[in-house]
Amino acid sequence: MKVAIVGVSGAVGQEFLRVLDERNFPLDELVLFGSSRSAGKKYTFKGKTLVVKELKHNDDFKDIDIALTSAGGGTSKEFADTITKHGAIMIDNSSAFRMDDDVPLVVPEVNAEDVKNRPKNIIANPNCTTIQLVVCLQPIEKLSHIKKIHVATYQASSGAGAQGMAELEEQIKQIAKGEKPTVEKFAHQLAMNLIPQVDVFTDNGYTKEEMKMFNETKKIMHSDVDVSSTCVRVPVMRNHSEAVWVETEKELSVEEVQKALKNAPGITLYEDNTTYPMPLFSAGEDDVFVGRIRKDLTTQNGIAFWCVGDQIKKGAALNAVQIAEYIVENKLM
């Protein structure tokens, strides 16, 4: 088993290294790729020093079985044919192929079997906010079809990568010194502030991030469910949070929903509503943490809950590695 990481120097690329190591993924050789700027950098994996190769249009992927890519949508589109032409399975973390009809969009806890149908030999990793959401929705969907979802997200600086985290950290230091914060990565100062805009606005007034949640949830769950969201950037270093309201076809009790979530894969449930998950205490964890489950007071068939997940881990790297694990375990190469 020969695995490649494309974009290894980024936040998600580094998380790929950690997750592959943590989960003892069954690989014999790991090859690292990056831009011309990253080429030559050295990283350690399982005691071995690996040197980053420059990503080029050549035959470097000839013997690669699985390529985990997180180098941006433009790079993914440009190099998809190069990566897959000799048979490598490309598991892509960018938005480049998510809504392509010939590319499965997969969250293993929800629709792992979709990986069997991949005409382009590409599998797309969903948006981080969508991954976190659908992991929680699937157990509820099994109880009763979900008709509508309203969600407000509270997205950490990690959603903007290593540069986003660095800018928040620098702004906090500057404010503490009485200096004017530097604003480059985000549209506005993030420290001591909230920014109700993640990604650019579309013609309907929603941002691209919000429309990702609308479109991706439908595709992953094979559902006609509608999703209306407001995505907010918050001054948290890592881990996204979501306040979610779902309306189901039949009325569900809080106890039914709690039981379903408690028994679902990839979820840690806070059953006592006086305790609840928070970003500060869930960074680096695999699961999505769910709490504050209660009836929605605006509709008889409504349930509300709060969830928190590590955006870089489950929201990106771990989900991709879990897809790879499913492929290997089920001999779907």
N, C-alpha and C positions, 0 to 999 in steps of 0.2 A: 504494500500500500504506500503510494507516494503522493504526498499532499503538498499543495502550494498555498502560500498566503500572498495575495497581491495588495499592496498598500500597507505593508507591515509597520511602517513608521508612525502611522496615525493612531489615534486613541483606540479605534476598534481593532486595528491590526495588532496592537500590543495586547489587547484583550483576547484576541484569537490565540496568541501564544500562551497566555495564562490558562485559558479554558482547555485547550488541547492537552496541556500538562496536567491540570487538575483532574480531568476526566480520563486520563491515561488512554487517549484515543489511539486505536490500533494502527499506527503508521510505522513504516520502516524508514522513511526518509521524508524530511521536511525541507522545502525549497522556498526561499523568501524573495519576493520581487518588490521593487519600488520605482520611483521616478529617478531621473538622472541625478537629482539632488540627494536622494537616499542611497543610491548605489554605492557599495563599498562599506556601508555601516555594518557593524557587527552586533549580533544578538545571541544570547545564550538560551539554548533549549535542551533540557534534560542533560545538562553538563557539557554539551557540545557547543562550540562557537560556530555560528552560521553567518555567512556574508551575504548581504542583500545584492541581488542581481538587478540590473536595469531592465525594466519591462520593454520589450521590443517586439516588432513583427518578425518573428523567426520561428524556429522549431523547438524552443525551450520547453514547451508543454507536451512534447511528444510522448513522454512516459508518465505524465501526471495523471493520477486517477481522479482526484477532487481538487478543485481550486476554490479557495475561500477569498472572495474579492471585496475590498472596501476601499476603493480609490476614487470614488466620485462617479456620477452618472456618465459624464463625457468620456472618461477613460474606459468604463465598462462597455459602452457602445462601440468605441473605437477598437477595443481589443477582444471583443466577444468571440469573433470568428477565429482569431489567432489562438485563444485559450482552448476553444472547444473542437477545433478541426481534426485533432488526432484522437478524440474520444473522451477528453477530460470533462467531468461534470462541473459546471460553473455554478457555485452558490453565491449569488450576488447581493451585497448589502445596500446597493444604491437604489434609486427610484427608477432607473433606466428601463427595466423590463416588467415592473410590477403589474401593469395593466395590459400587458401583451397577452392576447388570447392563447398563444402557443407557449406561454411560460407559466408554470404553476406558482402560486403565491402561497407560501406554506408556513404554518405554525404547527409544529408536530402534535401538540396537545389537542388540536382542533381538526386538522385535515392532512395528516401525514401521508395518507395513501395517494394524494394528488401528485406526489413525486414520481409515480409510475408513468405518468403521461407527460413527457417533456420533449416535444419534437425538436427543440433547438438545443437540447442538452443543457439548458439553463434553468435554474430554480431561483426564484426571487425571494429575498428576505423582506418581510413587510416593514413599514414604518414602525419606529419604536413605540409610539403611542397606540398604534393599532394592535401590535403584538400583545401588549399589556392588557388592553381592553378585551380582546377576543378570548384570551385564556380564561378570563372571568365570565364571559358571556356563555361559553359553550356548555357548562354545567346547567345553567339556567335554561338555555335553549332546549336541552334534553327534557326538562320538566314541562315546558310550554313554549311554543314559538314566540320569539320576541318580535314585536311589531315596530316599536319605535325606541330610539335611544337618544337621550340628551346627555352631553358630557362636557364638563369644564376641565381642562388640563392645567397642571401646574408644573411646567417643564424646566428642568435644571439647566444650568449653563453647559453641562456635558453634552446636551443635544446639539450644540454648535461645535463639538469636538474639543481637542486639546487647547485650541486658541480661545474658545469661549470660556473654558475654566480658568485659563491664565488671565484673561481680561477681568473676570470677576474678582479673582484673588488680588490682582494689582489695584483695582478700584477700591477694594476694602482697605488696603494698605494706604492708598493715597488719601482717602477720606479720614483715616485715623491720624494722618499727619497734617490734616487741614489743607491738603492740596486739592486742586480741581481734578476730578477723575478723567482718565483717558478713555474716550469712546471710539472704538474702531470696528470691532467684530459685530456688535449689536447696534440696532437703530438708535437706541438711547442708552443712557446710563442704567445699568442693571442693579448695581449695589444700592441697597436702601430703596428699591423701586420694583414695580411690576410692569411688564411690557405686554399688552394684550395683542401681540402680533408675533406669530412664528411663521417664517417664510413670507413670500410676497402675496399681495391681495389679487384675487381673481375678479372677473366681471360681476359676479353675483354678490360681492361684498365679503365672501369668506376667503380665508387665506388658503394657499396650496396645502399647508399642513392639515387644515380642517377638512379640505376636500379629499385628502388622502384617507382620512378616517372614514369618510362617507363611502368612497369607492372600494377601498381595500377590505373593509368589514364585509361588504356584500360578497366580494369574490371569495374570500377565505371561507366564509360560513355557507356559501352557496345559498344565499338568502335574499329575500326582497326587503329586508329590514332597512329603515331609514335612520340616518345618524346626523344629528345637528350638534355641532361642537363649537366651543370657544377655546382656543389654545393660547395659553399665557406663559410667557417666560418669567421665571421667578429667580431670586438671588440665592439659589441652592446650588451647591457644587455638583452633586451627582444624585440621581434617582428622580424619576418623574412620578407625579401623583395625579390622580384623576377622581373627580366627583361624578358619579354616574347615576342616571335615572333610566330605568327600563320599563317599558309597558309590554306585558305579555298577553297572549290571547285569553288565557284563563287566569283567574286569581290564584296567586301563590302566597303561602304563609312565609313569614320570616324564618320559621323553623325548617321548612322544606328547602328553602334556598341555602340556609346555613349548612344543612346536612349535605346537599349536593356539592357545595363549594369545599367543604371539609374533606370529602372523599375524592375530589378531582385532582389529577396530576398537575404539578407545577404551581400549586396554591398553598399558602399558609394562612389559615383563617384565625382572626381574632373574634371569638364568639361573644366575649363580654364587651358590651358597647361602651364601657367606661375606660377601656384601653383600645388602642388603635395604632395602625402602622404609620410610621413617619420616615421620611427620607434619611434622617440622621442615623437611624438604627438598622437600615436594611441595605446599605451600600455593600456591594460585593457578594450579595446573596443570589442564589439561583432562582428562587420562587418569586411569584407575584404575591404580595401581602394584601389581604382583604379584611376590612372591618366596617363598623358603623352600618350594618345591614338593618334596614328599617322599611316600613311601608311608606310609599309615596303618598302624601296627603292630598295630592291633586287628582288622583285617579285610582279607582278601585283595584285595577290590575297592575299597579305600579310598585316597583321595588327600587330603593335607593341604596347605594353603597359607596365606599371609598376604597381605592386601591393604590398601592405604591410598588414600583418596580425599578430595578437598576437598568437605566436606559442603555448603558454601554454593554452590560452583560446580557440579561435576558432580552433586552430590547434590540440587540444586535448580534454580538459574537456568539453567545450561548445558543441562541435560536438557530443560527447557521450550523454550528457544530452538531446540534441535536438532529438537524436534517441529515447531515453527513452520517451520523450514527445510525439513523433509521435506514439509510441506503445500504450501509455496510451490513447491518444485522439482517436485513431482508434480502441480501444478495441482489440488489437492483442496479449494479454497475453496468 
